[in-house]
Amino acid sequence: MARQGDIGSRLNEWRPPVYELGPSESGMTQQIKAAIGEINIADDAWMNTCGAIEKVLGVVISEFRKVALSQYPGLVIQDAVIRQGSSREGLKVRDPDEYDFMLPFKIEGLHLVHYDVYDCSGRILPGLLKMKVQNDHEMRGRFSWMNRLGIIDASGMLDSENIQKTLFTSILDKSLNKINEHLASESSRTGDSYRVNRSTNSTNFQLTVQFEGSIRGVHDAFGFPTRNESFPRLQSQNISTMAIDIDFVPGMLIGRDVIPNPYSVKEYHLETMVCERYAVMKWINKKNTNIKEADKSLLWRNSSAGYEKHILDVARRNPSQRYILTACRILKAYIANEKAYGSYNDQLVAIVKSYYLKMLCFYCIIFLTVPNSANRLSGVKEALGYMIVFLEKSLNAGYLPHFFHGNPWLSVILPGCYFEEESEKYNLFSEASGSTIQQARLSIKRLKERLQGLFLSEQYLDQEKIKMFTDILSQVKK
């Protein structure tokens, strides 16, 4: 159970979604349902699915550790996974059917040096790094599996692609039968049934848990069949069958950054706290021509997930910031519904990922509510108005700047953050074609029509605050 003041790396629990309306917005819940369906999750459904996932996670990690210990000496898989993603951050919408975590690991005796990554034109790629093994000859001689699986390349670099494809995929395959055997024995005792299947998607691993048991209150947004065709709408039934996705990515701890604790007792920022920073595998598809061929299998992402959780945990304590989180969830639900039931030609849905909306959420927090003594929002309609304007401005510019790379405002909200010294910016729309972005601009009209009455138009918003964001857009390089 979280203690008062626990945030960020100190808090490792699934967190119920944030939903808060302004004092004069009591009728807005029904308006939201009419426009995009139910975005909230019933308390009992949330608690039961979180409980089910925790049972499965315990078995999965136990079996992973057994395989690592018996077949890969020196590989240490931590027993405490790091919960992250929308179900940890309070941004989940609709059904509690997806959970994300990082699997911390290390290799005993490995000494690493980090290097920046450059594209083919010599420009630094923000957020990416390579890791060179200083004692590669020692490690090759000490652990034969590192040679056999190609964990270290000929130049001494740690190979992220092989770590995924030959090491962790092997561990998962070797564990799966034992995982299901253990869950089957648990099922016979409790009456709840679990079965885990796996698929591999890029650098993330995905486990799908087929669950049969007591979960009330799970629903589809419009009462349509869910993605599991046999799963009925369950507002009043006790027994359900559903599929729950567990996405995980292995990560190596590369930093324990010291940042101010916003809940210091006597004085703001008097005390400090640690934000853990991890490197996760980010090897590049061979078709990508912007990355040097020799680097494609060696790339890691310097994850900002710890800082993201920190910001969102702090936001739960501030009414104006809770309005922004609620607005973000409304946009997420709109995108999810359009993807499931809307037009196949809606390019807004094609290019605007859930993560991009979270970045916009952070910009809204910093420009609209910091410092909070002088910046307050009236409610969700105002917050959603700004989010839509920021999204539209980004599409018009063809740029959506990553919040943690080259952001001159970062030190305002996270003084001491590792990323605050970065000057190179990263455009989240960089992989989208000009024609796709143009079509997405046209789709904004459809979004506004669907959400009519749920947001304030630009003419009713503070133009100076909007300008703060457009100034950021003007600084982003192609």
Residue pairs with C-beta under 8 A, 6 or more apart in sequence:
1 13
2 11
2 13
5 261
5 263
6 313
7 262
7 263
7 273
7 309
7 310
7 313
7 314
8 273
8 275
8 306
8 307
8 309
8 310
8 313
9 273
9 274
9 275
9 276
9 306
9 309
9 310
10 273
11 309
11 313
12 80
12 82
12 83
13 83
13 88
14 50
14 53
14 83
14 87
14 88
14 99
15 87
15 88
15 89
15 90
15 316
16 41
16 43
16 46
16 90
17 39
17 40
17 41
17 46
17 90
17 91
17 92
17 93
17 329
18 90
18 91
18 315
18 316
18 322
18 325
18 326
18 329
19 39
19 40
19 326
19 329
20 319
20 322
20 323
20 325
20 326
20 380
21 28
21 29
21 323
21 326
21 379
21 380
22 323
22 377
22 378
22 379
22 380
22 381
22 382
23 379
24 378
24 379
25 379
25 380
25 381
28 379
28 380
28 381
28 454
31 453
31 454
32 39
32 330
32 454
35 450
35 451
35 452
35 453
35 454
36 221
36 330
36 333
36 334
36 337
36 450
36 451
37 94
37 220
37 221
37 222
37 333
37 337
38 94
38 219
38 221
39 93
39 94
39 221
39 329
39 330
39 333
41 92
41 94
41 95
41 96
41 217
41 218
42 216
42 217
42 218
42 219
43 217
44 215
44 216
44 217
45 95
45 96
45 215
45 216
45 217
45 218
46 96
48 213
48 214
48 215
48 216
49 96
49 97
49 211
49 215
49 218
49 244
50 87
50 96
52 192
52 194
52 209
52 211
52 213
52 215
52 244
53 99
53 209
53 244
53 246
55 183
55 186
55 194
56 183
56 194
56 196
56 207
56 209
56 246
57 81
57 101
57 246
59 179
59 182
59 183
59 186
60 175
60 179
60 196
60 207
60 246
61 77
61 79
61 81
61 103
62 79
62 182
63 175
63 178
63 179
63 182
64 77
64 103
64 171
64 172
64 175
65 77
65 79
66 175
66 178
67 171
67 174
67 175
68 75
68 76
68 77
68 105
68 171
71 145
71 174
72 143
72 145
72 167
72 171
73 143
73 145
74 107
74 108
74 109
74 142
74 143
75 105
75 107
75 108
75 167
76 105
76 106
76 107
76 108
77 103
77 104
77 105
78 103
78 104
78 105
78 106
80 104
81 101
81 102
81 103
81 104
81 248
82 101
82 102
82 103
82 104
82 251
82 276
82 278
83 99
83 100
83 101
84 100
84 101
84 102
84 305
84 309
85 98
85 99
85 100
85 101
85 247
86 92
86 93
86 98
86 100
86 332
86 354
87 96
87 98
87 99
87 100
88 100
88 309
89 308
89 309
89 312
89 358
90 312
90 316
90 325
91 312
91 325
91 328
91 329
91 332
91 354
91 358
91 361
92 98
92 329
93 329
93 332
93 333
93 336
94 219
94 220
94 221
94 333
94 336
95 218
95 219
95 220
95 226
95 242
96 218
96 244
97 218
97 226
97 227
97 242
97 243
97 244
97 245
98 244
98 245
98 246
98 247
99 244
99 245
99 246
99 247
100 246
100 247
100 248
101 246
101 247
101 248
102 248
102 249
102 250
102 251
102 278
102 280
102 303
102 305
103 248
103 249
103 250
103 251
104 250
104 251
104 252
104 253
104 278
105 250
105 251
105 252
106 252
106 253
107 139
107 143
107 146
107 151
109 135
109 138
109 139
109 142
110 133
110 135
110 139
111 133
111 134
111 135
112 131
112 132
112 133
112 134
112 158
112 254
113 131
113 132
113 134
114 129
114 130
114 131
114 132
114 254
115 129
115 130
115 131
115 132
116 124
116 125
116 128
116 129
116 130
117 124
117 125
117 128
117 129
117 130
117 291
117 295
117 299
118 124
118 125
118 292
119 125
119 290
119 291
119 292
120 289
120 290
120 291
120 292
123 424
124 424
125 291
125 424
125 426
126 402
126 405
126 406
126 422
126 424
126 425
126 426
127 301
127 302
127 304
127 402
127 404
127 405
127 426
128 282
128 299
128 300
128 301
128 302
129 279
129 299
129 300
129 301
129 302
130 157
130 158
130 295
130 298
130 299
130 300
131 157
131 158
131 252
131 279
131 298
131 300
132 155
132 156
132 157
132 158
133 139
133 152
133 156
133 157
133 158
134 156
136 152
136 156
139 146
139 152
140 146
140 147
140 152
145 151
146 152
149 162
149 166
149 167
149 170
150 159
150 162
150 166
151 158
151 159
151 162
151 163
151 166
151 167
152 158
152 159
153 159
153 297
153 298
157 298
158 298
158 300
159 297
159 298
160 203
160 281
160 282
160 283
160 297
160 298
160 299
160 300
161 281
161 283
161 296
161 297
161 298
162 297
163 250
163 281
164 200
164 203
164 250
164 281
164 283
168 205
168 250
169 200
169 205
172 198
172 205
173 198
176 196
176 198
179 196
180 195
180 196
183 194
183 195
183 196
184 195
186 192
186 194
187 193
187 194
190 213
191 213
192 211
192 212
192 213
192 214
193 210
193 211
193 212
193 213
194 209
194 210
194 211
195 209
195 210
196 207
196 208
196 209
196 210
197 207
197 208
197 210
198 205
198 206
198 207
198 208
199 206
199 208
200 206
203 249
203 280
203 281
203 282
203 283
204 247
204 248
204 249
205 247
205 248
205 249
206 245
206 246
206 247
207 245
207 246
207 247
207 248
208 243
208 244
208 245
208 246
209 243
209 244
209 245
209 246
210 241
210 242
210 243
211 240
211 241
211 242
211 243
211 244
212 239
212 240
212 241
213 239
213 240
214 238
214 239
214 240
215 234
215 240
215 242
216 234
216 236
216 237
216 238
216 240
217 234
217 235
218 231
218 234
218 240
218 242
219 233
219 234
219 235
220 226
220 233
221 333
221 336
221 337
222 337
222 341
223 233
224 341
225 231
225 232
226 242
227 243
228 241
228 242
228 243
230 241
231 240
231 241
231 242
231 243
232 240
234 240
249 280
249 281
250 280
250 281
251 278
251 279
251 280
251 303
252 278
252 279
252 300
253 276
253 277
253 278
254 277
254 278
254 279
254 302
255 276
255 277
255 418
256 274
256 275
256 276
256 277
257 274
257 275
257 276
257 277
257 306
257 416
257 417
257 418
258 272
258 273
258 274
258 275
258 416
259 272
259 273
259 274
259 275
259 310
259 414
259 415
259 416
259 417
260 268
260 269
260 271
260 272
260 273
260 415
260 416
261 269
261 270
261 271
261 272
261 273
262 268
262 269
262 314
264 270
264 271
265 271
269 415
272 416
275 306
275 307
275 310
275 417
276 306
277 302
277 303
277 304
277 306
277 307
277 418
278 303
278 305
278 306
279 300
279 301
279 302
279 303
280 300
280 301
280 303
281 299
281 300
281 301
282 299
282 300
282 301
283 296
283 297
283 298
283 299
284 291
284 295
284 296
284 297
284 299
285 296
286 296
288 296
291 299
302 418
304 403
304 404
304 419
307 404
307 414
307 417
307 419
308 358
308 362
310 414
311 362
311 365
311 413
311 414
312 325
314 321
315 321
315 322
315 324
315 325
315 365
316 322
316 325
318 369
318 372
319 376
320 368
320 369
320 372
320 375
320 376
320 377
320 383
321 365
321 369
321 372
323 377
323 379
323 380
323 382
323 383
324 361
324 364
324 365
324 368
324 369
324 377
324 383
324 387
325 361
326 380
326 383
327 361
327 364
327 380
327 383
327 384
327 386
327 387
327 455
328 357
328 358
328 360
328 361
328 387
330 380
330 384
330 451
330 454
331 357
331 384
331 387
331 388
331 391
332 354
332 357
334 447
334 450
334 451
335 348
335 349
335 352
335 354
335 357
338 346
338 348
338 349
339 349
342 349
343 446
345 439
346 443
346 446
347 436
347 437
347 439
347 440
347 442
347 443
348 395
348 439
348 440
348 443
348 444
348 446
348 447
349 443
350 436
350 440
351 429
351 432
351 436
351 437
351 440
352 391
352 440
355 428
356 400
356 428
357 387
357 391
359 400
359 401
359 402
359 403
359 428
360 387
360 390
360 391
360 394
360 400
361 387
362 403
362 413
363 390
363 403
363 469
363 472
364 383
364 386
364 387
364 390
365 413
366 409
366 412
366 413
367 409
367 465
367 468
367 469
368 375
368 377
368 383
368 386
368 465
369 375
369 376
369 377
370 412
370 413
377 383
380 454
381 454
381 455
381 456
382 456
382 461
384 451
384 454
384 455
384 456
385 455
385 456
385 457
385 458
385 460
385 461
386 461
386 465
386 466
387 455
388 444
388 447
388 448
388 451
388 455
389 458
389 461
389 466
390 466
390 469
391 444
392 441
392 444
393 466
393 469
393 470
393 473
394 400
394 429
394 473
395 429
395 437
395 440
395 441
395 444
396 441
397 470
397 473
397 474
397 476
398 427
398 429
398 434
398 437
399 427
399 429
399 473
399 476
400 427
400 428
400 429
401 407
401 425
401 426
401 427
401 428
401 472
401 473
401 475
401 476
402 425
402 426
402 427
402 428
403 410
404 410
404 417
404 419
404 422
405 419
405 422
405 424
405 425
405 426
406 422
406 423
406 424
406 425
406 426
406 475
406 476
407 419
407 420
407 425
407 472
408 472
408 475
409 472
410 417
410 419
410 420
411 417
411 420
414 420
425 475
425 476
425 477
427 476
427 478
429 437
432 440
448 455
458 466
